[in-house]
Amino acid sequence: MLGKPYRLREKRLFQEVFSHGQRNFIQGVGCFSLPSKNGTLIGVTFTQRAFPRSVTRHYYKRLTLHIIRELFPMLPPGKALVFHFQRPLTPVSKEVLAPILRTLLQRIR
């Protein structure tokens, strides 16, 4: 898991990143980024209709945060990032999700 100082938690901050942030999408996964005064913050959201079961949402969130922790040196400093899943990936694995997240992070820089 990602450490608590790096987690985006407040609903107000999520809404601010969604409404004013820069958007990038690849294969049903989006990344919204916005400059942050509090350092690097990471959040993960889902489209409820595409992920009706909480077990699936939690699995994606854990997998995403695990990959982000490995890609931490690539994260742009001082940005709030929200990764948004619009539809499920098939198959769901680290090998499928890691290149998508890496490409999204490269586009942000």
PyMOL commands that set and color helices and strands:
alter all, ss='L'
color gray80, all
select helices_A, chain A and resi 4-6+11-20+54-70+72-74+94-108
alter helices_A, ss='H'
color red, helices_A
select strands_A, chain A and resi 22-26+29-35+41-46+79-85
alter strands_A, ss='S'
color yellow, strands_A
deselect
rebuild
show_as cartoon
